[in-house]
Amino acid sequence: MSGQKHFVSDVAEVRVAATINVGPSMTSKANPHPESLRDVAGTVVLVGAGNMGGAMLEGWLGLGLSPAQVVILDPKPSDALLVRIGPEVRCNPPRETLTNVAALILAVKPQVAPDVVPGLAPLAGPGTVAVSIMAGKTIAFLEGNLPGAAIVRAMPNTPASIGRGITVAVPNGRVTPQQRTLTTRLLAACGQVEWADDEALIDAVTAVSGSGPAYVFLMAESLARAGAAAGLPADLAARLARATVAGAGELLHRSDLEAATLRQNVTSPAGTTAAALEVLMAADGLDPLLKKAVAAAVRRSRELAG
């Protein structure tokens, strides 16, 4: 009978979870309708068309930016990307033909930046905003290689590749309100955009949202291993963990409620979830562990920036 009572208790908790309040709105709060780019004037030059740069490019075109306004500077863009974007996007044209550059997007790997960025200075005219998504490359580095340029240092994260990322952007003193608006519109093609005035915050941003997807993936791995340890077949545990992490993330994305409220709504008093949370929320539980992890990432970000 004890096993039967346990089963009934779990079913009751699952039913509570199935009817939790997710808030008055189930529409996405984070950039539900990115602004059309059809009215953008000038040329957008993308330097580096790898995974992140390519995702941004496809996002721009999907929002109506004319392919004729886009230029790719990349020695080896992937054939798959070139097929997807079509022949109208110019790839590696002579630099002297590039005029009226509205935005110069720097998406190369940071280790090649010292070799690549100085040669781009002629493209950064008085009306150009240079937007860098290169990890660890400071505004001072960019200003030293693009003298007099309006510069934005931005930190996206990998969900940008599916339009669900978040990017934090920091401008230098030369960025005009119009250039800030253009930068927001271009970055928003890949998700939510936040602005900060203090570049020193970028290290913490990197540690939280830049590296954060890896923490979530690790959570799925750990949950799967815990399920297997509890007796589930490993493949079933992996599927359950993957779907649970993805579904909970989508619920958080769509809901207007705070994460704490969503957690409380799925937690029945004295139920199975409450028992697990007692462990995760203990003094030596998840909070202090994540604080240590984020602090380590912040330190490493500062080291890499020099």
N, C-alpha and C positions, 0 to 999 in steps of 0.2 A: 504493500500500500504506500510505503514511503516514496517509492519511485513514481507511482501514479500521482501522488500529491505534487511531487516536484515537477512533473510534466504539466499538470494543470496550471501551476504557478507560472511556468515559462510561457504557456500559451496566453495567459492573461496579460503578461507583460508585452508580448508581441502584439496583441490586439491594441493595447494602449499606444505602443509605438506607431502602429498603423494609422492611428487617428490623431496624431500630434498636430498641434496648431503651428502652421508655418508662417503665420502672419497674414496681413490683409492683402498682400500682393505676391503673386507667384511669378511675376515678370522679372527679368534680370535687372539688377540695380547697376551693374557695371557695364556701361557703354552698350545699352541694348540696341541703339540705332546709330552707328557711326555716321558722321556727316559726309555727304557726298563730296567727292573731290573734283567734280566736273568743272568747277569755276576756278580751279587753281591756275594761276598764271606763271609762266616761266618754265624752266627745265629743272627736273629733279634728277640729280646724278647719284646713282647708287654705287659706292665703291666697296666691292665685295658682295658677291651674290651666293653666299653659302646658305646654310639652313635658315639662319635668322634673317639675313638680308633678302633671301628669296621669298620667305614668308611675308615680309613687309611689302615687297614688290607685288606679289600676287594680291595682297590686301588692297593696295592702292588701285590696281587695275580693276579689282572687283567693285570698288567704290566710285568708279567712273573716271579716274585719271586717264587722260588720253595716252595710249602707248607711244605716240609720237613725241610726247613731252619727257619721256623717260630715257635715260642713258645708263647702261651698265659698264662699269670699268672693273674688269675681272679677267685675269689671264686665262682661266679655265672654268668658265661657267658650265654647269652641268647641261648635258644635252636634254635631259628631261625637263629642266626649267625652261630652256629656250623653246622647246615644243609647246609648253603650257602657256607661255606669255605671247607667243606669236612673233612674226617677223617685223612688226612695226617698231618694236623696242630696239633702239640702236645699241649695239654692243661693241665696245672698244673703238669708237670713231676717233679720228685725229683730234687731239686735245684743242687745237686752235679753232676747231669748228664749234666748240661748245661756248655758247654765249647766253646771256640772260639766265644764269643759273640761280634759281630761287632757293634751292636747298641742296646741300652736299651731304649725303648720308654716309658716314664712315662705319662700315661693318666688316672690316678686315680683322684677322686674328691679331691680338695685341702685340705678339712677338714680331710681326712684320711691320708694325706701325712706323717705327723709326725710319724704315726704308721707303715706305709708301707715302706717308702724309706730307712730307716736305714738297714733293713734286706736285701736290694738289693746290698749292698756294695760288697759282694764277687763276684757278677756277673760283676762288672765294672773293668775289667782287664786293662792292659796297652794299649791294642789295641781297647778298647771299647769307643764309644761316647754315653753318656747319653743325651737323648733329652727329655726335659720336655715340655708338653703342659698344665701344671697345672696352672691355673690362680692364680696370686698373690704370687707364690712361686719363690723367688729370686734365683739368682745364688749363693749368699752367703749361703742360706738355703741348696741348693743342694750340694755345696762343703763341708758344715759341716757334711752332712750325707753320702756323697760318696767321702771320702778323696782321693785326688790325681787324680780324674777322669777328663776326657775331657767332658765338659758339654755345652749343647746348651739349652738356654731358648727360647721357641717359643710360639707365640700367633697366633693360627689359628682363623677362624670364622666359623659360622654354615654352610654357603654354601659349606664348605669342604665336607659335607656329600653327596653332589651330584657332587663332583669333580670340583666345581666352586668357591672354597674359595680362600683366600689369607692369607699367613702366614708370619709373620716377625720373624726372628731368630737372636739371639744374642749369640755369643760364649764366653766361657772363654778363658784364655790364653793358655790352654793345647790342644785346638782343632787344629789338623793338617789340612793342605790343603786337604788331602785325606778324612779325616773325615767330613770336611765341604762339600765336594762334595757328599759324601754318604748321609749326612743329607738332602741336597738339593734334591737329587733324591727321597728319601723316602717321604719328605714333599710334593714334587711336584705331587705325586699321587693324591693329593686332591686339586690341584690348583696352583696358582702362589706363588712364594717364593721370599721374599726380605730379605736382611741381613742388620743389623745395628750393629755398634761397641759399641754404648752407651746404656747400659741397662736402663738408665733413660728414654729413649724414649718409653719404653714398656707401660708406663701408658697412654701416648697419643695414642699409637697404639691401646691399649685396648679400648679407648674412641671413636676412629674413626672406625676402621675396626672390632674390636671385638664386640662392642655394636652396630655398624652401621646397621646391618641387622634389628634390632628392630626399628630403626628410619625409615627405608624404609617401613617396614610393617605398622608402624603408619601412614605414608604418604598415603598408600592405604586405611587404615581405615578412615582417615580424608577426603580424596577425595570422598569416598563413602558417608560419611555423608553430605558433601557439595552438592553432586549430589542429594541426597534425599531432602535436604532443598530447592534445586532449582526446585523441582517438579517431579523428577524421582521416579518410584517405587523403594523401598529400595533394593530389590533383583537385579534389573537391574543396579542400581547405584553401587552396590558391584561388580557385574561382570565386568562392564566397568572399574572401578578403578583397580581391580586386573589385568585385561588384559593390561591396559595402563601402569601400573608400571612395570609389567613383560616385556612387549614389549619394552618399553623405555630402560630398563636395558639391554636387549639383543642387542638393537641397539647400545648402548654405548659400550657394550662388543665387538661387531664385528667391529665397526668403528675405523679408525685411527684418526678421528677428536677429538678435545677437546670437553668437555661437553659444554662449552660456545658457541662453534661454532655450535654444534647440536641444542642448544637452539635458537640461532639466526636464524638458517635456517628454523625453524618451526614457527617463529614469523613474521607474516605479519605486515607491518607498519599500525598503527591505527586499527588493527584487534582485534578479541576477545582475542587471546593469549596475545597480548600486553597489553590489559586492565587488565587482570589478573596479569601479571607480574609487572605492576606498583604497585600493592598491595604487592606482594610477595617480591619485591626488594626495597621497601620503607625503610626509615631509621629505622623503627621499624618492619621490615619484617622478612624474613626467616634467613638471615645471622646472625644478632645479637642473634636470638633465638637459632640457632644451636651452636653458640660460647658459649653461656651460658650452653647449654646442654652438650657439649663436656667438658667444664671446670668442670662441676659437676661430670662427669664420671671420669675425671683425678683425681680429689680430692679423690673420693671414691676408686679408684684403689690404690692410695698411702696409704690410710687408711688400706685397706685390706692387703697390703704387709707389714704393720707394719713400 
